[in-house]
Amino acid sequence: MNKFTKVTAALTLALSLSLSMFTTAQAAPDTAVSNKQNFSTDVIYQIFTDRFSDGNAANNPTGSAFDGTCTNLRLYCGGDWQGIINKINDGYLTGMGITAIWISQPVENIYSVINYSGVNNTAYHGYWARDFKKTNPAYGTIADFNNLIAAAHAKNIKVVIDFAPNHTSPASSDQPSFAENGKLYNNGTLLGGYTNDTQNWFHHNGGTDFSTTENGIYKNLYDLADLNHNNSTIDTYMKDAIKMWLDLGIDGIRVDAVKHMPFGWQKNFMSSINNYKPVFTFGEWFLGVNEVSAENHKFANETGMSLLDFRFAQKVREVFRDNTDTMYGLKSMLEGSASDYAQVDDQVTFIDNHDMERFHNSSANKRKLEQALAFTLTSRGVPAIYYGTEQYMSGGTDPNNRARIPSFSTSSTAYNVIKKLAPLRKSNPAIAYGSTQERWINNDVLIFERKFGSSVAVVAVNRNLSSSASITGLATSLPAETYADVLGGTLNGGAITVGSGGAVNNFTLAAGAAAVWQYTTAQSTPIIGHVGPMMAKAGTTITIDGRGFGSTKGTVYFGTTAVTGSNITAWEDSQIQVKIPAVTPGLYNIKIANSAGTASNVYDNFEILTGDQVSVRFVVNNATTVPGQNVYLSGNVSEMGNWEPAKAIGPIYNQVIYSYPTWYYDVSVPAGKTIEFKFLKKNGSTVTWEGGANHSFTAPTSGTATVNVNWQP
């Protein structure tokens, strides 16, 4: 079913309605930090730590690594965790309605100043790691990080860390003295560097040309020392490192460069997190303008990790900033992505970030930015605001998009648009989890409706900055009443009057206007809004959020298997915690029935794993193919498709680590399990299995492994 028109659910509880004459039923407010798997009721604020606020000058780097004026944007400027704490405590973030912050990778980075083309560069951005188990002293100490977590949680703000397990730092294969040689440390103890890499910590296949996914995974990203995740020590190190940060209390993880690491290893990494302390995790998979990637969707749907929604961001920029597409293109993006992502509400939406030029141009009309913010904050997904966007920061590509924030004004229109709309994600479940339906459209105007049960929000945007639009024949799901604009006219919107059957009286939408009208009410029947994590083994406790569950325990269904009694560890009207039953591993639909037996909607694509996971590289030799034919892998466990060709893993690779006619792929498989497997060839609908008996292999209980077999004619 196309989830653009499918009613999804909500965690958030109803507050008051912005009406001129009407107040709806209310319920208890959402608890912001209690559920670390669910961010759809949150607004994330992305902070480049070094560029935000200098709260402790004593930890600033010295010498050529530091520029207190922030003129050379490739040097440290002084921002730190104490600066973020100060802006939490003075109300700048909470006043804007921010409920989660995403900070720069907090780990220790290299100290070298690297000269590229006559310009000095430092690791101010946090992406040149040397020790994933220590802090970057320019940001603060472990004590400072603990203070940041405490300060954020005291204000019901979640903390997301950037994490970049793809690489360490810049290195040269033939110059050991370059920078710090990509050296990796384990809590202060040197593991090894990029040259003389006798333990195979790193890949040594040259730099990627981005020509294929395989090329991007197994070759270096630029000159960064690319870690070998098929190495058991690296695998264990990364799992232990992220557990350290989870133990410090983080609420989420943004994983850098997920397109450039083995997908099977990342699924096994996510399984490790979900079995330990599951938190909302989203990755960075860059997509260009109008780029739609089936691999991108498959990654989000199958690895247990969400993604930054570049498809959303690029289209919003085209429509609102560049005028290179119309509202019909925006509608098409919403419909297409809702169909392609199994959990579209878990993808992180944004309009700019540190890898793109700023949305705003200093010579452009500010209304373009304000409209893009209004659209993003009321659309599906988890909205992320890049620091300084609320202050209309401009700037081209790296490093000009990473300047120091110029002010902390709370009077800018953009700040106040966020302030007015961000709370809706908790107060109106239609905004957090509602279906999306276009209600009125032309090239410049889009009016869309978000609907969850009986709660509704209607959003109207006229991107034409010089001409108003006459809106006639608009039909909505709003009950009959007069509704005030939630934005209070900040973007030139006004009230609307709705008659019987949801028909809206004709009105004029001003040039450059954006408005939001909403209705919330208590939910009497159960609706699931979110399940997290979406991938775990039997016995793991997962959280189901929604509305109308009631206060008395009912039943949770995994497919047709009913879970009741003590296996439901918590049951409230808006949240259920339940242990995954011991059923056959695979994909399941989840639904609930309240104590009266009334069933909810179905939440699909939940994966029950066979058990703990490890990453194994499967290699097959002498598998020759004809044009149009590719090699795949299947086996007798659900993680390998259970012998179903349609679910087989692949197409697998044959260019970098091994070359044709040898093929390989890194796969997440059950730890310690004896697995039977075979390779097969596909050419369209034609499937050719290899002959002979099934191959057999016992996966390790931890670490990684490689199994190498010959194709059986």
N, C-alpha and C positions, 0 to 999 in steps of 0.2 A: 504494500500500500504506500502511496506517495505521502510522506510525512508532512508535506506542505499543507495538506488538508486533513491530516490525521490529528485528532485531539490528543495531545500529550498532556501530562499532568503537572502539578506544581507542589513544591514544598511550602511555598510562602503562604502566609495566613492573612486573611482579609483585615484591612483597617478601614478608615473612612473613605468615602467616595468624594471626588472633587465635583460636586454638583452645586448648582445655585440654590436648589430647593429640597435636596434629598440626601439622606444618610442611610447607608446600608448596614447589614449585620456585620459584627466584628468578631475577631478571634484573637488568640494570643499571638504576639509577634514571633517572628523567626529568631532562633538563636544562631548568631553568625558563625561562631567558631566551632560549634558542637559537631558538625558533620564535615570532615575533611575530604570526603569524596565528592561532595556536591557543591559546585560553584555557580550554578545557573541563577541563584538568587543574589550573586555578588557582582560588584564592579571592581575590576582589577586596575590598579594604577602601577604602570611599569616605571621603575626608578633606575636610572643609571647612577649607581651609588656615588661615584666620584664627581658627578655633575649636579648633585642636588643641593646639599647643604653641608658646610664644614662645621661640625659641632665640636671637634677636638683638634685644634691646630697642632698639638703635640705629636699626633701620629702621621702628619704629612711627610711624604718622602723628602729627602734632601738632595741637594746638588742638581745635576742636569735632568733628573727625573721629574722635577716639580716646577710648575709655573702657576704661582698664586693668582696671576691675572687671568689665567685660562685663555691666553692669546694663542699659544700653540696647543691646539685641541688634541694632539697626540701625546701630551704629557699629563701627569697627574695634576688635578686642580684642587684637591683637598676634601671632597665630599666623603662622608663616612656614616657609619651606623648611628653615631650620636646625633648627627645632623638630622637623620630620619626620625629618630626618637623625639627630637625637639619639635619637628613639624607634626608628629602624631599628637604630642602633648599640648601644643598650642591650638589645636583644632583645625589646622589647615586641611588635613585629609578628611577628617570626619565631617567637617563643615561642607565639604564637596560631595559627601555621600559615599566616599570610598570605603569598601569593606574588605579589600584584600590588596596587598602590595606585592609586586614582583621585583625583587632586587637582583643586582648583578651577582654573578657567580662568586660566592663568598670565600672560596678556597685560596690558599697561598699561591701567588703567581710569581713568575720570574722577576728578578730585580734588575736585569740588564736593561740598558738603554740601547736600542737597536737603530742603527742609521740606515734608512732606506732612501736612496736617491737624494742624499744630503739633508734629510729631515729626521730628527730624532723621534723615536717611538717608544712607548712604554706599555705596560700591561694594565693601564688604568681601567680598561673595559672588563677585566676579569677573565678573559678567555685564553690566557697563556699560563695554564696551570703548571705547577711543579710538585705540589703536594695537596691531594684532595682531602687530607685529614687534618689540615691546619688552616688557620684563617689568614686572609690577606691583611697584614698589619696596617696597611694604609686605610683599611676600612674599620679595623678594630680588633680587639682580642675576643677570645671565647666568652669572657665575662660581658663584653660589650654586646656580643651577639645574643647572649641570654637576656640582657636588658632590653634589646630590641624586641625579642619575642614577647617578653613580659609586657612591655609598653603597648605593643600592638594588640595583644589579647585582652588587655585591660579595656581597650576601646572597641572590642569585638571586630578587630581587623585581623585577617588571616595573612600569613607570611609565606610567599612562594619564593624559592631560590632558583636561580638559573644554575644549570649543571651541564657540563660539557665533557662527557666521557669519550668523545671521539678522538681527542688528541691532547698533547701537552702544550708545547710551545714551538716557535720557529726553530728549525734546525737545518743543517747542511750535511748531506751524506759524506762529503769529502773534506769538510772543514770542522773538526771537532771543537775548535775555539769559537765558532760562531755562536753568539748569544750564550745560552746555557746548555747547548747541545740537546735540547728537548728532554733533559733529565727528569725522571720521575722519582719522587721520594715517598716513602711510606712512614708517615708520622715522624719525619725527620731523618729516616734511614734511607740512603740512596739505594734504589733498585737497579737503575741503569740509565744510560743515555742512548742517543740515536745511533752514534757510531760505535763500533765494536760491540754490537748488540748480540752477544752470544746466546742470550736467553730468549731471543725472538719476542721481545716485548712489543716491537713496532713492525709496521709494514715497511718494506723497502722496494716499492714498485714504481717510484717516480710520482710526479704530480698528476692529478686528474685533469682530463680535458673535458669532463662533464658530458662525454659523448653517449655514455650508457649509464644506467643505474649501477651496474657492476663496477664500471670504471670509477665512479664516484665513491663507492664503498671501500674498495681495496687499494686505492691509490691515495696519496696525500692530498688533503684540501689545502691548496696553495703550498706554502713551505712549512706547514705545521706537521710536527712529528705524529704520525698516524698510529694510534694504538691498535694492537692485534688482539681482538676480543676472542679469538680462538685459542688464546694462551690462558691456561688455567689460573695462573697467578694474576693476570690482568682481570679476568672475570671475577675472581674472588675479591680482589682489591676494590673494584668498583662497587660491588655489592656491600662490602664492609664500609666503604666510605659513605655511601648514601644512607646506610643505617645509622652512622654516627650523626648525620644531620637530622634524620628523622627522630633520633633520641633527644636532640636539642629542642624539638617541638615544632618543626616546620609543618605547614599545612598543605603545601603543594610543591610541585617540581615542574619547571620548564626545562625540557631536555633540548640541548642545542644540536643542530646538524643531524637530525634523525635519518635523513635521506642518505647519509654518508657512513652509516654503521649497519652491520648485518641485521636484517629484520628478525631472524630467528633468535639472535642473541638479545635483541631488545625485548622480545616477548618473554624470554626467560628472565631478563632483568626485571620486567614489570611483575612477573609472577613472584619473584623474590620480595619485591616491595609489598605486594598485596598479601602475601603470607606473613608479613612482619608488621608493618604499620601502614595500611593503605591510605594514600592521599591522592587527590586529584593531580594527574600528571598529563602534561601536554607537550608536544614536540614541535620543532621548527622544521618544516618542509617547504622551502621557498617555491612559489609558483609565480610565473611572469604574467603579464597582462593577457587575459583571455586564455590562459593555460588551464586546461582541465585534465587531471591525471588520474587514470584508473588505479595506478599503483598507490597514489596518495590516499584514495578512498579505502583501498584494501588495507593499507597500513592502519588507518584509524579504526577500521571495523574489526581487525583481527589481532592486533598486538596488545590490546588493553590500554592503549595510550591515545588520548585525543590529540588534536593538532591545532596550531595557529591557522586560522582560516584565511589564507592568502587569496583564495578565490573570491571571498567576500570583500576583502580589503581592496583588491585591484578593481573590482567592479564599482565599488562605492567611489573610488578615486576617479574612475572614468566618468561616472554620471554626475557627481556633485562638483568635482574640481576641474576636470579637463573638458567636459562637454563633448566627449568622444563617443558617448552612448546615451541612450534615452532611458526613461523609466521602464520601458518594455524590457530592456536588457537587465535592469535591476530585478524585475519580476522573474525573468528567466533564470537568473542566478539563484534566487531564493528557491524556486521550484526544483531546479536541477540538483542543487546541493542537498536539499531536503530528501530527495530520492536517493542520492548517492551515499550519504553518510547514514549509517545505521542509528547513531545517536547524534543527530545534528545539533541538539541543544547543548552538547558537551564540547563543541568546537569553539575555539576562542576567537572572537571577532575583534577587529581593530581597523583603524584608518591610517595609522602610520606607526613605525617603530624604528629601532636603531639601525636596521638594515635597509631602510628606504629613505628617500628624501622626505622631508617634512611635508605633511599635507598642505599646510598653509604657506603661501608666498606673501612676503611683506607688501607686495603691491596689489594683492588680490582683495576682493570683497570678503570681509570676515564672515559674512552670512553663509558662505559656502561651507566653511568649517563648522559653523554652528548647526547647520542642517545635517551635515554628515554625522555629527555627534548625536543629534536627536534621533536620527534614523538608527544608528548603531545601538544606542541605549534602549530602544524599544523593540529591536528585532530579536529573533531567536539567537541562541548561543550565549557565550560568556563574554561580555564586553571588556576590553582592555584599553585603557587610556594611557598614551605615552606621556611621560612627565613633560610639562611645559606646553602641551597642546592647549590646555586651558588658559595659557598666557599668550597664545598665538605665536609661538616660536616658529621661525622659519629656518630653512637651511637645506642645502643639497645633500649629496651622499656623504658617507663616512669620510671625515669626522665632523663635517659641518652640521649634520643632523644630531650631534651629540654635545652641543654647547651647554654651558652652565645655565640653569634656569634663571631668567632675568629678574623675576620678582615672585612674591607670593601673594599677589593681590587677590582679594576675595570679591572684588567688584566687577570683574570682567564678565561680559555676557556669556562667554563660553563656560566659565566657572559656574555660573548660576544655572545654565542649562543642565549641566551635570548634576548640580545640587538638587534641582527640582525633579529630574527624571531617575536618578540612581535609586532612590528609595522605593520606586515602584516595583523593582525586582523582588523586594521582600513583601510589599503590601498588596500587590495584585498578582495572583498566580497566572493570569493571562499573559503578563509580560514575561514572567520567568519561564513558563512551559507551554504556553498556548499554541494551538495550531495557528497557521498564518494563511490568510486568504485575501487576495486582492479584491477590493470593493469598487474602485473607481480609478481609471488610468487614462492618461494621454502621454504625449512625449515628455511633458514637463511636470505632470502631477501624478503622484501615487497616493492613494488612500488604501491602507490595508488594515485588516482586523486581526487581532490576536484573541483567541478564545480558549478558555479552560473551564469546562463544566458550565456553570452559570456566570462566571466572571468574564468580562470583556474589556478590551481596550481597542480604540480606533485611532489610528495615526494618519495624519495628512501632511504632505510636504509638497510645496510648489517651488521647484528649483529655479523657475524663471524669475529673475530679480527685477524685471521691469514691467511685467504684465500679470494682472490678477487673473483668477480662473473662476468661472461661474460653475458651481457644483450643483447639478440637478440629477434627480433619480438615484441618489445614494441610498442603498439599503444596508442595514447593519443588524447585528444581534443585540444591540442595546435596547433595554426596556424603554417604554415611553417616558420621557422626562426632558428637562433642559440641563445640559451638561456644560460646565465651565471648562476652559482649556487648562490642563494641569500646569502648563508653562506660564499661566497667568498673563498671556499676551507678550511674553518676552521675545518671541519670534513672530509677533504680529498675528497670532491666532486669536480666535474669538470663541464664543459659546455656540453650541448648536442645539436645536430642538428636535427631539425624536418623537414621532407619532406611533400609532399602533402598527404592529408588525415590523418595527425597526426602521421604518421609512424616515429619512432625515429631511426636514424642511430645506428647500433650496437656500444656498448661502454662497457668499463670495469668499474665496480663499485668496488673501492678499498676495501681492508679488513678494516672493522670497519668504513666504510664511511657512511655519511648521506648527502643528497643534496636536495635542493628545487629549482624548476624552476617554473616561474609564468608568467602569461599574464593577464593584466587587460585592460578593455575598457569600455567606457560609455555605459549605458544600455538604449536602445530606447523604449523597451516595459516594462510594469510594472511587478515587481516581489516582493512579500511580503517576508521579511526576518524574521520579529519578530513581535509579538503582545504582549503587556503587559499592565496591568496584564491580565492573562488568565481566571480570574474568578471575576465577579463583577455584581452588580444589574443594572437594567435599569436606564439611566440617568447619569451613571458614564462615565467620559471621559477616553478613552483608547488611547494608542499610537501604531500606525502601522509604522514600519520601513521597508525600502527596497530600491529599486532603480527603476528609470524610471517612477515615478509617474507623472512627468510633473509639470509645475508651475501653471496650472489652475485646479480648483476644478473639480473632476469627481464624482464618486459614490462609496460608500462603501456598500457592501452587507453582511448582517447577514442572512445566508441561502438565501431565496428569497426576503427578506425585504430590500428595497433600502433606503439608508440614503443619503440625499443631503442637499444643502443649509446651513442654519445657524447651523444645527446639526453637520456639519463638521467645527470644530473651527480652524483648521490649515491645510494647504495643501502645501507641498513643494515637490520637486522632490524625496527627500529621507525620508520624514516623514509626516505622517498624524495624526491628533488628531480628534477623533470622539466620539460623545455621543452614548452610547448603546441605541437602540430603545426600546420602550415599546412593546415587543413581548412576546409570551408564554415562560416562563422560560424553560431552558434545554440546550442541547449542540448544538452548531452551527458551521458551516463552515464560514470563513470570506474570502472574496475576494474583489478586487476593480476593477473598470474600469476607465481608464483615460478619459479626456475630449473628446477624439476622440472615446470613446466607446471600446477601446481595453482592454480586461479582463486580470487579473493577474492569477497566480496560486492560489490554495485554501490552506488556513491555517486552520487546523481543530482542533476540541476538545475545542472550546471556550465555557465556561459555563456562562450562564446568570442566576443569582440567582433570586429567587422569591422576595427577599428584604433583609433587614438587617437580620443578623443571630444571633441565640443564641444556646447554647449547652443544650440539654435535654437528660436525661437518661430515656430510655424506658425499663420497666421491665415487664416480663410476668411470671406468676406462673403456676405450674402444667402442663408444656408443656413437656410431656414424649415423648421420641423418641426411635427408634429401631436402632441397629448398622448400621452405614452408613448414618444416617439421622441427619440433623442439622436444627436449627431454624433461620429464617430470619425475616426481618421487611420491610413492604412497606406501602405506604400511598398515599394521593391524591396531593402531591406536588413533584416537580421534584427532590428535595433534598432527597426524600424517594422512588424514583423510579417510581412514577405515576402508581402504581399498576402493573407494569411489573415485573414478577418473575425474569427475567434475570438481572434486575437493582435493585433488592431488596438488602437491607443492611444486611451484614452478611458474613459468619456465626457469630452469636452473642455469647456472653460469658456465662459461667455457673460454674465458679470455685472459684473466689476470693471474689468479693463483695457480690455476691449471689451464691448459690450452686444448682446444678441440683436437681429437675426439674424446678428451677427458672433460667431464662435467662435475660441478660441485655446488653445494648449497649448505648454509648454516641453518639448522633447524632446532626449534625448541621442542624437546621431547621429555617424557616422564623420567625422572631420575631413578636409577637403579633397576629399571625395567628391561627385561629381555624383549626386544622388538623384532618382529619379522617385517621385511620390507622388500620392495622391488622397484625398479625404474620402468618407466613407460615412455613411449613417444606419442605425441599428439600432432595431428595435422588437420586443423578444423575439427570436425566431428569424428575423424578416424583415429582410433586408439590402437597402438601396438605395444603389448606388454613384452618384456624380456622373458625368455624361456627358463627352464630349469626349476629347481626348488627355490623356495623363498630364502633370501639372505637372512641371517640372524645376527643380532648384535645386542649386547647388554650395555646399556648406558651407565655411565659413572654415577655415583651418588652425589658427587659435587664436582666443581670444575668443568672442564670441557674435554672433548675427545674428537678424534677423526676416525672414520671407518672408510676403508678403501676397498672397492670390489671391482670385478670385471663384468661388463655387460654379458649376459648369458643369451646366446642366440636361440 
